[in-house]
Amino acid sequence: MPKPPVTPPIAHLFRALGDPTRLRLLNLIGNREICVCYLVEILGMSQPKISRHLAYLRRAGIVTARRDGKWMHYRLAIPRDEAAAAILQETVKNLARKPEMQRDIARLSSACCQPQRFELLQGAPQPQAVGQALRSPTVYKG
């Protein structure tokens, strides 16, 4: 008999949102599916550090990943808990209003338009918009 999906406690969500790097990652992921190489390039941090933060977000149930060959793609996962989902939605919406977060998005837009300028992005798949990412629930099964 399959196990029922696990819903992380809401405290995990608050701990996940309590770190500036993880907030920057959530802002960059936003309503798109994005390869980790873009996150590394835009934030200017090492891939292992970014991966640790993404793993933390995955354990909190707010990010999901899929592998496509050598590329890892990340997108938001809406928690099953309504309160947690509302908190995540408001957080992501308000992050987009902050100047420092807007700068990250501007750098992402520049990188997407000219990936040849960045060594890490050579051959990387372009970030793809996820239709209604914050409105269509994705069940966390971690």
Residue frames as a rotation matrix with the C-alpha (Angstrom) as fourth column:
MET 1
0.582 0.813 0.000 0.00
0.813 -0.582 0.000 0.00
0.000 0.000 -1.000 0.00
PRO 2
-0.149 -0.676 0.722 1.52
0.586 -0.648 -0.486 3.40
0.797 0.350 0.492 -1.00
LYS 3
-0.489 -0.113 -0.865 2.30
0.825 -0.381 -0.417 5.89
-0.282 -0.918 0.280 1.72
PRO 4
0.688 0.715 0.125 0.13
0.723 -0.662 -0.198 9.01
-0.059 0.226 -0.972 1.85
PRO 5
0.189 -0.632 0.752 1.86
0.408 -0.646 -0.645 12.26
0.893 0.429 0.136 0.84
VAL 6
-0.091 -0.344 -0.934 3.83
0.991 -0.123 -0.051 13.87
-0.097 -0.931 0.352 3.63
THR 7
0.609 0.263 0.748 3.02
0.338 -0.940 0.055 17.47
0.718 0.219 -0.661 4.48
PRO 8
-0.473 -0.845 -0.250 5.92
0.641 -0.135 -0.755 19.21
0.605 -0.517 0.606 6.20
PRO 9
0.158 0.506 -0.848 4.97
0.935 -0.352 -0.035 21.21
-0.316 -0.788 -0.529 9.30
ILE 10
0.833 0.247 0.495 4.40
0.427 -0.856 -0.291 24.92
0.352 0.454 -0.819 8.74
ALA 11
0.745 -0.631 -0.216 7.45
-0.104 -0.429 0.897 25.60
-0.659 -0.646 -0.385 10.93
HIS 12
-0.053 -0.763 0.645 9.60
0.733 0.408 0.544 24.17
-0.678 0.502 0.538 8.09
LEU 13
0.414 0.284 0.865 8.11
0.841 -0.482 -0.245 26.77
0.348 0.829 -0.438 5.77
PHE 14
0.998 -0.008 0.058 9.00
-0.030 -0.920 0.391 29.62
0.050 -0.392 -0.919 8.12
ARG 15
0.362 -0.929 0.075 12.56
0.103 0.120 0.987 28.32
-0.927 -0.349 0.139 8.55
ALA 16
-0.026 -0.339 0.940 12.88
0.951 0.281 0.128 28.03
-0.307 0.898 0.315 4.76
LEU 17
0.585 0.346 0.733 11.70
0.615 -0.779 -0.123 31.62
0.529 0.523 -0.669 4.33
GLY 18
0.937 -0.175 -0.301 14.08
0.159 -0.554 0.817 32.86
-0.310 -0.814 -0.491 7.02
ASP 19
-0.007 -0.995 0.102 17.18
0.560 0.081 0.825 32.93
-0.829 0.063 0.556 4.83
PRO 20
0.204 0.085 -0.975 18.01
-0.468 -0.867 -0.173 35.71
-0.860 0.492 -0.137 2.33
THR 21
-0.791 -0.530 -0.306 19.55
-0.524 0.328 0.786 33.32
-0.316 0.782 -0.538 -0.21
ARG 22
-0.724 0.581 0.371 16.47
0.600 0.797 -0.077 31.08
-0.340 0.167 -0.925 -0.18
LEU 23
0.250 0.811 -0.529 14.25
0.282 -0.584 -0.761 34.13
-0.926 0.041 -0.375 -0.66
ARG 24
-0.183 -0.391 -0.902 16.35
-0.746 -0.543 0.386 35.15
-0.641 0.743 -0.192 -3.66
LEU 25
-0.976 -0.160 0.147 15.99
-0.049 0.822 0.567 31.63
-0.212 0.547 -0.810 -5.06
LEU 26
-0.271 0.953 0.138 12.21
0.718 0.295 -0.631 31.69
-0.642 -0.072 -0.764 -4.61
ASN 27
0.257 0.324 -0.911 12.07
-0.229 -0.895 -0.383 35.05
-0.939 0.307 -0.156 -6.34
LEU 28
-0.537 -0.549 -0.641 14.09
-0.750 -0.038 0.661 33.76
-0.387 0.835 -0.391 -9.30
ILE 29
-0.904 0.278 0.324 12.07
0.346 0.922 0.174 30.57
-0.251 0.269 -0.930 -9.56
GLY 30
-0.647 0.676 -0.354 8.81
-0.599 -0.737 -0.312 32.54
-0.472 0.010 0.882 -9.35
ASN 31
0.421 0.885 0.199 6.38
-0.450 0.394 -0.801 31.28
-0.788 0.248 0.564 -11.97
ARG 32
0.438 -0.354 -0.826 8.99
-0.833 0.184 -0.521 29.54
0.336 0.917 -0.214 -14.09
GLU 33
0.905 -0.372 0.206 10.86
0.270 0.878 0.396 26.28
-0.328 -0.302 0.895 -14.22
ILE 34
0.722 -0.690 -0.060 14.53
-0.651 -0.647 -0.396 27.13
0.235 0.325 -0.916 -14.17
CYS 35
0.584 -0.630 -0.512 17.77
0.382 0.770 -0.511 25.20
0.716 0.102 0.690 -14.47
VAL 36
0.777 -0.317 -0.543 20.07
0.540 -0.108 0.835 25.36
-0.324 -0.942 0.087 -11.47
CYS 37
-0.198 -0.923 0.330 22.88
0.979 -0.167 0.121 26.70
-0.057 0.347 0.936 -13.67
TYR 38
0.021 0.289 0.957 20.95
0.380 -0.888 0.260 29.98
0.925 0.358 -0.129 -14.09
LEU 39
0.933 0.355 -0.048 20.51
0.158 -0.289 0.944 30.26
0.322 -0.889 -0.326 -10.32
VAL 40
0.375 -0.887 -0.268 24.25
0.828 0.191 0.528 29.74
-0.418 -0.420 0.806 -9.80
GLU 41
-0.356 -0.541 0.762 25.10
0.866 -0.498 0.051 32.34
0.352 0.678 0.646 -12.45
ILE 42
0.268 0.557 0.786 22.65
0.240 -0.829 0.505 35.01
0.933 0.054 -0.356 -11.29
LEU 43
0.986 0.169 -0.014 23.40
0.048 -0.196 0.980 34.70
0.163 -0.966 -0.201 -7.57
GLY 44
0.335 -0.936 0.106 27.15
-0.546 -0.285 -0.788 34.33
0.768 0.206 -0.607 -8.10
MET 45
0.239 -0.207 0.949 27.39
-0.890 0.343 0.299 31.49
-0.388 -0.916 -0.103 -5.59
SER 46
-0.793 -0.600 -0.102 28.84
-0.598 0.736 0.318 28.02
-0.116 0.313 -0.943 -5.88
GLN 47
-0.217 0.713 -0.667 26.68
-0.539 0.482 0.691 25.21
0.814 0.509 0.279 -7.23
PRO 48
-0.518 0.051 -0.854 26.97
0.542 0.791 -0.282 23.14
0.661 -0.609 -0.438 -4.01
LYS 49
-0.943 0.181 -0.280 25.79
0.129 -0.575 -0.808 26.11
-0.308 -0.798 0.519 -1.91
ILE 50
-0.514 0.794 -0.325 22.83
-0.852 -0.426 0.306 26.76
0.104 0.434 0.895 -4.21
SER 51
-0.279 0.387 -0.879 21.99
-0.193 0.874 0.446 23.04
0.941 0.294 -0.169 -4.21
ARG 52
-0.815 -0.028 -0.579 21.98
0.536 0.346 -0.770 22.93
0.222 -0.938 -0.267 -0.40
HIS 53
-0.808 0.546 -0.220 19.54
-0.361 -0.755 -0.548 25.83
-0.465 -0.363 0.807 -0.28
LEU 54
-0.327 0.698 -0.637 17.35
-0.832 0.108 0.545 24.21
0.449 0.708 0.545 -2.94
ALA 55
-0.530 0.098 -0.842 17.36
0.254 0.966 -0.048 20.94
0.809 -0.239 -0.537 -0.98
TYR 56
-0.927 0.205 -0.315 16.19
0.259 -0.259 -0.931 22.88
-0.272 -0.944 0.187 2.07
LEU 57
-0.543 0.753 -0.371 13.35
-0.798 -0.600 -0.050 24.40
-0.261 0.269 0.927 0.03
ARG 58
-0.345 0.386 -0.856 12.45
-0.459 0.725 0.512 20.93
0.819 0.570 -0.073 -1.27
ARG 59
-0.754 0.022 -0.656 12.31
0.498 0.671 -0.549 19.49
0.428 -0.741 -0.518 2.26
ALA 60
-0.831 0.474 -0.291 10.05
-0.092 -0.634 -0.768 22.38
-0.549 -0.611 0.570 3.25
GLY 61
-0.274 0.756 0.595 7.72
0.762 0.548 -0.345 21.33
-0.586 0.359 -0.726 0.43
ILE 62
0.477 0.497 -0.725 7.84
0.053 -0.840 -0.540 24.58
-0.877 0.220 -0.427 -1.54
VAL 63
0.025 -0.488 -0.872 10.15
-0.964 -0.243 0.108 23.64
-0.264 0.838 -0.477 -4.42
THR 64
0.671 0.130 0.730 10.17
0.018 0.981 -0.191 20.58
-0.741 0.141 0.657 -6.63
ALA 65
-0.181 -0.834 -0.522 12.83
-0.757 -0.220 0.615 19.38
-0.628 0.506 -0.591 -9.05
ARG 66
0.864 0.287 0.414 13.08
0.023 0.798 -0.602 17.28
-0.504 0.529 0.683 -12.16
ARG 67
-0.217 -0.976 0.022 16.12
-0.121 0.050 0.991 16.02
-0.969 0.213 -0.129 -14.01
ASP 68
0.938 0.341 -0.071 16.45
-0.106 0.086 -0.991 16.36
-0.331 0.936 0.117 -17.77
GLY 69
0.593 -0.803 -0.057 19.71
0.305 0.290 -0.907 14.70
0.745 0.520 0.417 -18.76
LYS 70
-0.360 -0.814 -0.455 22.46
0.814 -0.037 -0.579 16.54
0.455 -0.579 0.676 -16.91
TRP 71
-0.681 0.147 0.717 20.20
-0.181 -0.983 0.030 19.53
0.709 -0.109 0.697 -16.12
MET 72
-0.558 0.551 -0.621 18.21
0.827 0.308 -0.470 19.94
-0.068 -0.776 -0.627 -12.90
HIS 73
-0.529 0.505 0.682 15.11
0.071 -0.774 0.629 22.10
0.846 0.381 0.374 -13.21
TYR 74
-0.790 0.246 -0.561 13.32
0.586 0.035 -0.810 23.68
-0.179 -0.969 -0.171 -10.25
ARG 75
-0.446 0.708 0.547 9.87
-0.026 -0.622 0.783 25.19
0.895 0.335 0.296 -9.81
LEU 76
-0.632 0.292 0.718 7.57
-0.772 -0.321 -0.549 26.15
0.070 -0.901 0.428 -6.97
ALA 77
-0.591 0.539 -0.600 5.43
0.398 0.842 0.364 23.51
0.702 -0.024 -0.712 -5.33
ILE 78
-0.207 0.603 0.770 2.34
-0.671 -0.661 0.338 24.78
0.712 -0.447 0.541 -3.60
PRO 79
-0.972 -0.168 0.166 1.93
-0.234 0.593 -0.770 23.20
0.031 -0.787 -0.616 -0.15
ARG 80
-0.470 0.835 -0.285 -1.22
0.519 0.523 0.676 21.21
0.714 0.170 -0.679 0.54
ASP 81
-0.255 0.320 -0.912 -1.78
0.905 -0.252 -0.342 23.15
-0.339 -0.913 -0.226 3.76
GLU 82
0.481 0.557 0.677 -3.92
0.789 -0.612 -0.056 26.19
0.383 0.561 -0.734 2.85
ALA 83
0.923 -0.172 -0.345 -2.21
0.083 -0.785 0.613 28.48
-0.376 -0.595 -0.710 5.36
ALA 84
-0.019 -0.993 0.114 1.23
0.317 0.102 0.943 27.51
-0.948 0.054 0.313 4.08
ALA 85
-0.139 0.041 0.989 0.09
0.989 0.056 0.136 27.98
-0.050 0.998 -0.049 0.48
ALA 86
0.820 0.507 0.265 -1.24
0.514 -0.856 0.050 31.47
0.253 0.095 -0.963 1.27
ILE 87
0.659 -0.656 -0.367 1.99
0.009 -0.481 0.877 32.42
-0.752 -0.581 -0.311 3.05
LEU 88
-0.277 -0.791 0.546 4.09
0.618 0.289 0.731 31.24
-0.736 0.540 0.408 0.10
GLN 89
0.170 0.423 0.890 1.91
0.963 -0.262 -0.060 33.05
0.208 0.867 -0.452 -2.42
GLU 90
0.976 0.213 -0.048 2.09
0.217 -0.937 0.273 36.34
0.013 -0.277 -0.961 -0.50
THR 91
0.371 -0.915 -0.160 5.82
0.145 -0.113 0.983 35.97
-0.917 -0.388 0.090 0.04
VAL 92
-0.328 -0.502 0.800 6.59
0.841 0.232 0.490 35.40
-0.431 0.833 0.346 -3.64
LYS 93
0.476 0.594 0.648 4.26
0.808 -0.586 -0.056 38.24
0.346 0.550 -0.760 -4.67
ASN 94
0.982 -0.067 -0.177 5.91
0.036 -0.851 0.524 40.67
-0.185 -0.521 -0.833 -2.25
LEU 95
0.142 -0.983 0.120 9.46
0.492 0.175 0.853 39.61
-0.859 -0.063 0.508 -3.09
ALA 96
-0.002 -0.100 0.995 8.91
0.999 -0.040 -0.002 40.79
0.041 0.994 0.100 -6.65
ARG 97
0.846 0.405 0.346 8.39
0.394 -0.913 0.105 44.34
0.358 0.047 -0.932 -5.36
LYS 98
0.700 -0.631 -0.334 11.77
0.188 -0.289 0.939 44.62
-0.688 -0.721 -0.083 -3.66
PRO 99
0.724 -0.428 -0.541 14.51
-0.680 -0.579 -0.450 46.45
-0.121 0.693 -0.710 -5.62
GLU 100
-0.312 -0.914 0.258 17.20
-0.822 0.396 0.409 43.85
-0.476 -0.085 -0.875 -4.84
MET 101
-0.156 0.346 0.925 14.91
0.216 0.926 -0.310 41.09
-0.964 0.152 -0.219 -6.09
GLN 102
0.872 0.461 -0.167 14.10
-0.011 -0.321 -0.947 43.09
-0.490 0.827 -0.275 -9.22
ARG 103
0.231 -0.878 -0.419 17.85
-0.938 -0.315 0.143 43.32
-0.258 0.360 -0.896 -9.90
ASP 104
-0.509 -0.374 0.775 18.12
-0.263 0.925 0.274 39.53
-0.819 -0.064 -0.570 -9.76
ILE 105
0.367 0.738 0.566 15.26
0.436 0.401 -0.806 39.20
-0.822 0.542 -0.175 -12.25
ALA 106
0.809 -0.137 -0.571 16.90
-0.496 -0.680 -0.540 41.78
-0.314 0.720 -0.619 -14.54
ARG 107
-0.274 -0.962 0.018 20.14
-0.855 0.252 0.453 39.75
-0.440 0.109 -0.892 -14.45
LEU 108
-0.308 0.252 0.917 18.15
0.179 0.962 -0.204 36.60
-0.934 0.102 -0.342 -15.23
SER 109
0.772 0.636 -0.022 16.48
0.139 -0.202 -0.970 38.30
-0.621 0.745 -0.244 -18.19
SER 110
0.452 -0.701 -0.551 19.88
-0.864 -0.497 -0.076 39.41
-0.221 0.511 -0.831 -19.48
ALA 111
-0.527 -0.675 0.517 21.33
-0.554 0.734 0.392 35.92
-0.644 -0.080 -0.761 -19.06
CYS 112
0.075 0.645 0.760 18.37
0.329 0.704 -0.629 34.36
-0.942 0.297 -0.159 -20.86
CYS 113
0.902 0.285 -0.325 18.78
-0.154 -0.489 -0.858 36.75
-0.404 0.824 -0.397 -23.80
GLN 114
0.491 -0.812 -0.316 22.55
-0.708 -0.161 -0.687 36.24
0.507 0.561 -0.654 -24.06
PRO 115
0.951 -0.088 0.296 23.51
-0.148 0.710 0.689 32.87
-0.271 -0.699 0.662 -22.53
GLN 116
0.642 -0.758 0.115 26.69
0.556 0.358 -0.750 32.84
0.527 0.546 0.651 -24.62
ARG 117
0.288 -0.518 0.805 28.04
-0.453 -0.815 -0.362 35.57
0.844 -0.260 -0.469 -22.32
PHE 118
0.303 -0.073 0.950 28.08
-0.939 0.146 0.311 33.12
-0.162 -0.987 -0.025 -19.40
GLU 119
-0.594 -0.666 -0.452 30.29
-0.733 0.680 -0.038 30.04
0.332 0.309 -0.891 -19.38
LEU 120
-0.819 0.288 0.496 27.95
-0.178 0.695 -0.697 28.05
-0.545 -0.659 -0.518 -17.11
LEU 121
0.089 0.990 -0.111 24.98
-0.365 -0.071 -0.928 28.64
-0.927 0.124 0.355 -19.40
GLN 122
-0.522 -0.326 -0.788 26.53
-0.847 0.092 0.523 27.22
-0.098 0.941 -0.325 -22.58
GLY 123
-0.730 0.283 -0.622 23.94
-0.155 0.818 0.554 24.74
0.665 0.501 -0.553 -23.86
ALA 124
-0.906 0.412 -0.094 21.67
0.190 0.199 -0.961 25.20
-0.378 -0.889 -0.259 -20.83
PRO 125
-0.337 0.867 0.366 17.92
0.858 0.124 0.498 25.02
0.387 0.482 -0.786 -21.44
GLN 126
-0.690 0.160 0.706 16.10
-0.154 -0.985 0.073 28.35
0.707 -0.058 0.705 -21.21
PRO 127
-0.882 0.472 0.017 13.85
0.028 0.088 -0.996 28.92
-0.471 -0.877 -0.090 -18.18
GLN 128
-0.699 0.708 0.096 10.25
0.300 0.169 0.939 28.09
0.649 0.685 -0.331 -19.04
ALA 129
-0.558 0.612 0.560 7.15
-0.796 -0.585 -0.154 29.78
0.234 -0.532 0.814 -17.69
VAL 130
-0.909 0.369 -0.192 4.98
0.410 0.873 -0.263 27.48
0.071 -0.318 -0.946 -15.61
GLY 131
-0.420 0.826 0.377 1.29
0.002 -0.414 0.910 28.13
0.908 0.383 0.172 -16.24
GLN 132
0.445 0.698 0.561 -0.34
-0.496 -0.329 0.803 29.49
0.745 -0.636 0.200 -13.11
ALA 133
-0.341 -0.707 -0.620 2.40
0.125 0.620 -0.775 28.09
0.932 -0.341 -0.123 -10.88
LEU 134
-0.974 -0.067 0.215 0.99
-0.191 -0.261 -0.946 29.71
0.119 -0.963 0.241 -7.76
ARG 135
-0.227 0.969 0.101 -2.59
-0.971 -0.216 -0.102 28.81
-0.077 -0.121 0.990 -8.51
SER 136
0.525 0.403 -0.750 -2.44
-0.516 0.851 0.097 25.17
0.677 0.336 0.654 -9.53
PRO 137
0.574 -0.293 0.765 -1.60
-0.753 0.179 0.634 23.04
-0.323 -0.939 -0.118 -6.51
THR 138
0.106 -0.619 -0.779 1.35
-0.442 0.672 -0.594 20.72
0.891 0.407 -0.202 -6.67
VAL 139
0.941 0.301 0.151 1.26
-0.273 0.420 0.865 18.10
0.197 -0.856 0.478 -3.99
TYR 140
-0.020 -0.970 0.241 4.47
-0.964 -0.045 -0.261 17.63
0.264 -0.238 -0.935 -2.05
LYS 141
0.892 0.314 -0.325 5.40
-0.264 0.946 0.190 13.96
0.367 -0.084 0.926 -1.88
GLY 142
-0.012 -1.000 0.026 8.75
-0.524 -0.016 -0.851 14.23
0.852 -0.024 -0.524 -0.13
